[in-house]
Amino acid sequence: MKKIVSLLLVSALGGIMALSAYKFFIEENVSTAQSSKESSGASFLPINHTSNAALYKPFDSPDLTTAAENSIHSVVHVKNTSIRSRQMTIEDLFYGRRSQQPQVGTGSGVIVTPDGYIITNNHVINNSQELTVTLNNNKTYDAKIIGSDAKTDIALLKIEADNDLPFATFGDSDQVKIGEWVLAVGNPFNLTSTVTAGIISAKSRDLSGTNSQSFIQTDAAVNPGNSGGALVNTNGELIGINTAISSQTGSYIGYSFAVPSNIARKVIEDIMEYGNVQNGILGVNGGPLNSKTAEMVGVNDTQGFYIEGVVEDSGAKKAGLKKGDIIKEIDQVKISKFSDLSGYLSTKRPDDIVKITYSRDGKLNTVPVTLVRNETTVIPLVGQVKNASKEDLKKFKAGHGVKIIELNTKYAEYWEKNGIKPGTIITAINDTKVNSVDDAQNILKNSSPNQPLRIEIINANGEKERYNFR
């Protein structure tokens, strides 16, 4: 028995000694080796195990239901019935068919007052013989044209309704931002009350290439029939009148364009108050800057409107602007291209005062400029003319007329050979007396495209000369 107990004690003592040796010699070395290995590259791989869940918030889609509800009842369907003439055929004579047939076009419009004034596109109502407007409640009314402006493609209609109508509230199109959500509301393909959504893709777009347009560009789907409809922001406020699409097929493929609401509102206010559009003229000509043009004119600036000339007697001339100045801002609105400038000026009238910030010799200056009434126009084949002053008329012994300030470059050599140069007075167009630029514009507007152009001029000797062009 004693031998067994002794044997057990020796075995236990041996186990304890072996375990102690492992702990002291073997496990400590392994731990040291592992610690050394882990620290060899840790300083080159910074790791943050803090949760990033707080940085990723769920995407909040804009709620456009309120905007749609606020705008859909103010948008109407416009039907334009015109008479189309075509060449008679033998079959027409045999069957007694007429050469004139009715042609129907459709578009949209936006009610802007409770008593029935409606804004739409000029091209929607152009050449109309009969206009009808259908409201969102399916009631139809005859409409009459109050006025229109082909330049901005805006027209104003009026209907006589029994009750006050839902109408759109104008927003400030100058304040809209690229990337902002918008809705296009209209009647594409004769479908009523259609709403599409998108964002503002760009501002101050000119599609004409003549720097005469300043559209809001959007990717909201706009198709034939949407013209004249509403572009609204997420509050349902009117920020544009849908006008055009960029497409090779005639249907929407990506981008559409709208007249900014500030321009549209100013046009219809002018039509309602004056009967025509009142344009405030700054009195400068030139072009936008980029790297190439900046190098050509010898400036370091690549943004802004470079002034190449200042019109005499204009607000710009009186304010001290001159050739070589670069317009950077107008009323704190940044000017990067000419459509920025022309678009903003389209919201102004004669006698309005704007603040022009311009760069001259690298220094910024700000001056107030009073806009003036348009006193220039272009007469085909002749060139640019302006209202003549008393001194101008006295110099040529003329009692009335407009003054040539720039000859048409294509026909300049012809005029110069006949002794006609800038400063010469035109007294009549198509046998009608001309007192002002407005007279000249009205005569040309009311003349047939095929009508010969007849110009009466006072030469340097005070003698009348007549020129006929066919």
ZAMARGU-4260 file (C-alpha; in steps of 0.2 Angstrom, whole numbers, plus 5000, padded with zeros to 4 digits):
<rodrens>
0) 5000/5000/5000 | 5014/5012/5005 | 5022/5008/4988 | 5007/5013/4978 | 5005/5030/4988
5) 5023/5034/4985 | 5021/5030/4966 | 5006/5042/4965 | 5016/5056/4974 | 5031/5054/4962
10) 5020/5054/4947 | 5010/5070/4953 | 5027/5078/4957 | 5034/5074/4940 | 5018/5081/4931
15) 5019/5097/4941 | 5037/5100/4936 | 5034/5096/4918 | 5019/5109/4917 | 5030/5122/4926
20) 5044/5120/4914 | 5032/5122/4899 | 5024/5137/4906 | 5041/5145/4910 | 5051/5141/4894
25) 5040/5136/4880 | 5024/5147/4881 | 5033/5163/4885 | 5044/5161/4870 | 5029/5158/4859
30) 5019/5173/4866 | 5034/5184/4863 | 5036/5178/4845 | 5018/5181/4841 | 5018/5199/4849
35) 5034/5203/4839 | 5026/5197/4823 | 5010/5206/4825 | 5018/5223/4828 | 5030/5222/4813
40) 5017/5230/4801 | 5003/5238/4811 | 5009/5256/4809 | 5007/5255/4790 | 4988/5250/4790
45) 4978/5262/4800 | 4961/5254/4804 | 4946/5262/4812 | 4933/5249/4819 | 4921/5263/4824
50) 4904/5259/4815 | 4900/5270/4800 | 4882/5267/4800 | 4878/5285/4806 | 4886/5292/4790
55) 4874/5283/4778 | 4856/5289/4780 | 4842/5282/4770 | 4839/5292/4753 | 4824/5304/4755
60) 4814/5305/4739 | 4806/5322/4737 | 4787/5322/4740 | 4780/5329/4724 | 4762/5326/4727
65) 4759/5343/4734 | 4767/5352/4720 | 4757/5341/4708 | 4741/5345/4717 | 4744/5364/4717
70) 4748/5365/4699 | 4738/5352/4689 | 4721/5362/4690 | 4729/5378/4683 | 4736/5369/4668
75) 4724/5369/4653 | 4723/5361/4635 | 4724/5373/4621 | 4716/5369/4604 | 4721/5379/4589
80) 4711/5378/4573 | 4718/5386/4558 | 4715/5385/4539 | 4728/5377/4528 | 4728/5381/4509
85) 4735/5368/4497 | 4736/5367/4478 | 4720/5361/4469 | 4721/5345/4460 | 4710/5337/4446
90) 4702/5326/4458 | 4698/5341/4470 | 4689/5349/4455 | 4680/5333/4450 | 4674/5330/4468
95) 4671/5348/4472 | 4684/5348/4486 | 4690/5365/4492 | 4709/5369/4493 | 4707/5376/4510
100) 4705/5364/4524 | 4705/5366/4543 | 4720/5360/4552 | 4721/5357/4571 | 4735/5359/4583
105) 4736/5357/4602 | 4746/5363/4616 | 4745/5368/4634 | 4743/5384/4644 | 4744/5390/4662
110) 4730/5400/4671 | 4739/5415/4679 | 4724/5425/4686 | 4707/5419/4694 | 4697/5429/4680
115) 4704/5419/4666 | 4721/5426/4659 | 4731/5411/4652 | 4749/5411/4647 | 4755/5399/4633
120) 4768/5399/4619 | 4767/5410/4604 | 4769/5395/4592 | 4754/5386/4600 | 4742/5400/4595
125) 4751/5406/4579 | 4740/5408/4563 | 4725/5402/4573 | 4707/5405/4566 | 4699/5398/4582
130) 4705/5395/4599 | 4697/5384/4613 | 4703/5380/4630 | 4698/5365/4640 | 4701/5365/4659
135) 4706/5351/4670 | 4687/5349/4675 | 4683/5346/4656 | 4674/5363/4654 | 4678/5371/4637
140) 4679/5389/4633 | 4682/5400/4618 | 4698/5410/4620 | 4704/5426/4612 | 4722/5432/4610
145) 4727/5447/4621 | 4744/5449/4614 | 4760/5439/4610 | 4779/5440/4608 | 4788/5430/4595
150) 4805/5433/4602 | 4802/5425/4619 | 4788/5414/4612 | 4776/5419/4625 | 4757/5423/4621
155) 4743/5429/4633 | 4725/5422/4631 | 4709/5427/4640 | 4693/5416/4643 | 4677/5421/4651
160) 4672/5409/4665 | 4657/5409/4676 | 4668/5407/4692 | 4685/5411/4699 | 4698/5399/4692
165) 4712/5390/4700 | 4728/5399/4695 | 4747/5397/4696 | 4758/5407/4708 | 4774/5413/4700
170) 4791/5408/4708 | 4807/5417/4706 | 4816/5409/4691 | 4833/5418/4695 | 4834/5408/4712
175) 4832/5391/4705 | 4847/5380/4706 | 4855/5366/4695 | 4850/5349/4702 | 4834/5356/4709
180) 4818/5345/4707 | 4805/5351/4695 | 4788/5345/4688 | 4782/5347/4670 | 4764/5348/4669
185) 4754/5348/4652 | 4744/5339/4639 | 4756/5328/4628 | 4749/5319/4614 | 4732/5326/4618
190) 4732/5317/4635 | 4725/5328/4649 | 4734/5332/4665 | 4751/5324/4663 | 4764/5326/4676
195) 4783/5321/4674 | 4797/5324/4686 | 4816/5328/4683 | 4829/5340/4689 | 4836/5357/4682
200) 4850/5352/4671 | 4856/5370/4666 | 4852/5388/4666 | 4853/5402/4652 | 4853/5390/4638
205) 4853/5398/4620 | 4847/5386/4606 | 4847/5399/4592 | 4865/5403/4592 | 4861/5421/4591
210) 4862/5424/4610 | 4844/5429/4610 | 4837/5415/4621 | 4839/5411/4639 | 4830/5394/4643
215) 4830/5383/4659 | 4835/5366/4654 | 4827/5351/4662 | 4827/5332/4660 | 4808/5331/4665
220) 4800/5322/4650 | 4791/5335/4638 | 4783/5329/4622 | 4772/5337/4608 | 4757/5345/4617
225) 4767/5350/4632 | 4772/5367/4624 | 4764/5381/4634 | 4763/5370/4650 | 4770/5373/4667
230) 4787/5370/4674 | 4785/5370/4693 | 4796/5368/4709 | 4793/5357/4723 | 4781/5370/4731
235) 4770/5370/4715 | 4776/5388/4710 | 4778/5392/4692 | 4796/5394/4687 | 4795/5391/4668
240) 4784/5389/4653 | 4789/5373/4644 | 4793/5378/4626 | 4805/5366/4616 | 4813/5349/4616
245) 4830/5344/4609 | 4826/5329/4599 | 4829/5321/4582 | 4813/5312/4582 | 4801/5325/4588
250) 4798/5317/4604 | 4807/5317/4621 | 4824/5309/4622 | 4833/5318/4636 | 4832/5336/4638
255) 4818/5350/4637 | 4818/5369/4638 | 4807/5382/4647 | 4806/5401/4646 | 4810/5407/4664
260) 4795/5413/4674 | 4803/5430/4677 | 4804/5433/4658 | 4787/5426/4655 | 4779/5436/4669
265) 4787/5452/4663 | 4781/5449/4645 | 4763/5446/4650 | 4763/5461/4662 | 4769/5472/4647
270) 4756/5466/4636 | 4742/5469/4649 | 4748/5486/4653 | 4756/5493/4637 | 4749/5481/4623
275) 4767/5476/4618 | 4784/5471/4626 | 4794/5485/4634 | 4813/5481/4632 | 4826/5490/4642
280) 4842/5491/4632 | 4859/5492/4641 | 4868/5498/4625 | 4883/5487/4623 | 4889/5474/4610
285) 4902/5461/4611 | 4903/5443/4616 | 4907/5430/4630 | 4925/5426/4634 | 4934/5409/4634
290) 4953/5405/4632 | 4953/5408/4613 | 4944/5425/4613 | 4953/5431/4628 | 4970/5428/4619
295) 4963/5437/4604 | 4958/5452/4613 | 4973/5452/4625 | 4965/5449/4642 | 4968/5436/4655
300) 4950/5434/4660 | 4941/5419/4653 | 4923/5423/4661 | 4912/5437/4658 | 4905/5448/4644
305) 4918/5457/4634 | 4912/5474/4628 | 4917/5477/4610 | 4907/5493/4607 | 4895/5505/4617
310) 4880/5512/4608 | 4879/5531/4608 | 4867/5540/4619 | 4864/5523/4629 | 4864/5521/4647
315) 4880/5511/4646 | 4889/5526/4637 | 4882/5538/4650 | 4888/5527/4664 | 4906/5527/4657
320) 4907/5509/4651 | 4919/5507/4636 | 4927/5495/4624 | 4938/5483/4633 | 4928/5482/4649
325) 4922/5465/4655 | 4905/5463/4663 | 4906/5451/4678 | 4889/5454/4687 | 4873/5463/4684
330) 4863/5466/4701 | 4875/5453/4709 | 4870/5440/4696 | 4885/5431/4689 | 4888/5434/4670
335) 4898/5420/4662 | 4890/5421/4645 | 4879/5432/4634 | 4863/5423/4638 | 4866/5426/4656
340) 4866/5445/4652 | 4852/5445/4639 | 4841/5433/4650 | 4842/5445/4665 | 4839/5461/4654
345) 4824/5452/4647 | 4816/5455/4664 | 4819/5473/4664 | 4810/5489/4656 | 4816/5506/4650
350) 4821/5517/4664 | 4825/5503/4676 | 4842/5505/4685 | 4854/5490/4686 | 4871/5489/4694
355) 4884/5483/4683 | 4900/5476/4690 | 4914/5476/4677 | 4933/5473/4676 | 4944/5486/4669
360) 4963/5484/4669 | 4961/5470/4682 | 4951/5480/4694 | 4933/5478/4698 | 4921/5493/4697
365) 4902/5494/4700 | 4891/5508/4692 | 4872/5510/4691 | 4866/5510/4673 | 4849/5517/4668
370) 4841/5506/4654 | 4834/5515/4639 | 4821/5511/4626 | 4826/5502/4611 | 4831/5515/4598
375) 4839/5503/4585 | 4833/5491/4573 | 4839/5482/4557 | 4833/5486/4540 | 4836/5472/4527
380) 4849/5475/4514 | 4853/5492/4523 | 4860/5488/4540 | 4857/5495/4558 | 4847/5511/4561
385) 4843/5522/4576 | 4831/5536/4580 | 4839/5552/4573 | 4842/5567/4584 | 4837/5585/4580
390) 4855/5588/4576 | 4856/5573/4564 | 4840/5579/4555 | 4846/5597/4554 | 4863/5592/4546
395) 4854/5583/4532 | 4840/5596/4531 | 4827/5582/4535 | 4811/5584/4544 | 4810/5566/4549
400) 4818/5550/4548 | 4830/5537/4556 | 4849/5537/4555 | 4860/5523/4548 | 4873/5519/4561
405) 4880/5503/4553 | 4879/5497/4535 | 4875/5479/4530 | 4892/5471/4528 | 4886/5461/4512
410) 4880/5477/4504 | 4892/5490/4511 | 4902/5492/4496 | 4887/5495/4485 | 4881/5508/4497
415) 4897/5517/4498 | 4899/5518/4479 | 4883/5527/4479 | 4889/5539/4493 | 4878/5531/4507
420) 4888/5530/4523 | 4884/5529/4542 | 4875/5545/4547 | 4864/5545/4532 | 4845/5548/4535
425) 4831/5536/4529 | 4815/5545/4527 | 4803/5532/4520 | 4801/5513/4518 | 4789/5506/4505
430) 4783/5523/4502 | 4778/5526/4520 | 4785/5540/4530 | 4797/5535/4544 | 4798/5545/4560
435) 4806/5533/4572 | 4813/5515/4574 | 4795/5509/4579 | 4788/5515/4562 | 4802/5506/4553
440) 4798/5490/4562 | 4779/5491/4560 | 4781/5494/4541 | 4793/5479/4539 | 4782/5468/4550
445) 4766/5472/4539 | 4775/5470/4523 | 4773/5455/4512 | 4789/5444/4511 | 4788/5445/4492
450) 4785/5463/4492 | 4799/5474/4484 | 4809/5484/4497 | 4809/5503/4493 | 4820/5515/4503
455) 4820/5534/4502 | 4836/5542/4508 | 4842/5560/4510 | 4860/5561/4504 | 4874/5573/4509
460) 4867/5587/4498 | 4850/5586/4506 | 4843/5578/4490 | 4831/5563/4491 | 4836/5546/4483
465) 4826/5531/4480 | 4832/5513/4480 | 4821/5498/4474 | 4826/5480/4479 | 4817/5465/4472
</rodrens>
